Amino acid sequence: MAGKLSAEQQRRVDEILQFQRSVDHVAKLVAELEGNRAAKATFIDGGGIFMKIRGLNDGLSSLRMQLDVTLKQAMTPEPKQGPDQSH
């Protein structure tokens, strides 16, 4: 990192990292569901479940991209302001 993060930025980074861990956990659950779908095809509408799993995977990919961008923004140090400049 080029500069030190403020306390607020560090809190934000920590939150984003927690969200990323949650997305990873959901991705594992979706992968498990996808792996089990063939065995349970007689109980579930096979075609519908394929589309739903694809939708879940697409949503997870989108969340990962958004979190990556947000994390990069949160890790960018705030520009230093002089004493005469205010927020």
C-alpha positions as semicolon CSV with decimal commas, in nm:
position;residue;x (nm);y (nm);z (nm)
1;M;0,000;0,000;0,000
2;A;0,123;0,346;-0,085
3;G;-0,015;0,519;0,223
4;K;-0,171;0,451;0,557
5;L;-0,547;0,402;0,571
6;S;-0,769;0,601;0,801
7;A;-0,967;0,417;1,067
8;E;-1,283;0,456;0,858
9;Q;-1,110;0,316;0,549
10;Q;-0,975;0,020;0,745
11;R;-1,323;-0,051;0,880
12;R;-1,459;-0,040;0,524
13;V;-1,184;-0,273;0,398
14;D;-1,261;-0,518;0,679
15;E;-1,632;-0,513;0,591
16;I;-1,562;-0,575;0,223
17;L;-1,331;-0,865;0,306
18;Q;-1,608;-1,015;0,520
19;F;-1,852;-0,979;0,230
20;Q;-1,601;-1,155;0,005
21;R;-1,576;-1,443;0,252
22;S;-1,956;-1,466;0,252
23;V;-1,964;-1,478;-0,128
24;D;-1,700;-1,753;-0,124
25;H;-1,911;-1,953;0,122
26;V;-2,223;-1,915;-0,095
27;A;-2,019;-2,017;-0,401
28;K;-1,921;-2,340;-0,224
29;L;-2,285;-2,408;-0,142
30;V;-2,388;-2,347;-0,503
31;A;-2,109;-2,577;-0,625
32;E;-2,232;-2,844;-0,383
33;L;-2,587;-2,799;-0,510
34;E;-2,465;-2,822;-0,868
35;G;-2,276;-3,141;-0,787
36;N;-2,584;-3,298;-0,630
37;R;-2,834;-3,197;-0,896
38;A;-2,779;-3,508;-1,113
39;A;-2,851;-3,742;-0,825
40;K;-3,177;-3,567;-0,735
41;A;-3,305;-3,499;-1,086
42;T;-3,607;-3,720;-1,028
43;F;-3,726;-3,498;-0,742
44;I;-3,665;-3,159;-0,905
45;D;-3,754;-3,015;-1,242
46;G;-3,416;-3,076;-1,409
47;G;-3,424;-2,795;-1,664
48;G;-3,540;-2,533;-1,417
49;I;-3,268;-2,611;-1,166
50;F;-2,997;-2,574;-1,430
51;M;-3,116;-2,223;-1,509
52;K;-3,139;-2,132;-1,142
53;I;-2,788;-2,257;-1,069
54;R;-2,655;-2,063;-1,368
55;G;-2,832;-1,753;-1,236
56;L;-2,676;-1,804;-0,893
57;N;-2,330;-1,840;-1,046
58;D;-2,380;-1,528;-1,260
59;G;-2,492;-1,334;-0,953
60;L;-2,188;-1,451;-0,757
61;S;-1,956;-1,343;-1,040
62;S;-2,118;-1,002;-1,045
63;L;-2,087;-0,966;-0,667
64;R;-1,719;-1,064;-0,681
65;M;-1,646;-0,801;-0,948
66;Q;-1,830;-0,531;-0,754
67;L;-1,653;-0,619;-0,429
68;D;-1,312;-0,619;-0,601
69;V;-1,371;-0,270;-0,738
70;T;-1,504;-0,145;-0,405
71;L;-1,208;-0,294;-0,219
72;K;-0,961;-0,120;-0,450
73;Q;-1,142;0,209;-0,394
74;A;-1,150;0,161;-0,018
75;M;-0,777;0,084;-0,009
76;T;-0,684;0,403;-0,195
77;P;-0,552;0,648;0,064
78;E;-0,748;0,967;0,096
79;P;-0,570;1,274;-0,040
80;K;-0,413;1,485;0,231
81;Q;-0,582;1,817;0,286
82;G;-0,420;2,128;0,415
83;P;-0,543;2,303;0,733
84;D;-0,739;2,560;0,529
85;Q;-0,928;2,293;0,332
86;S;-1,238;2,137;0,482
87;H;-1,459;1,843;0,386
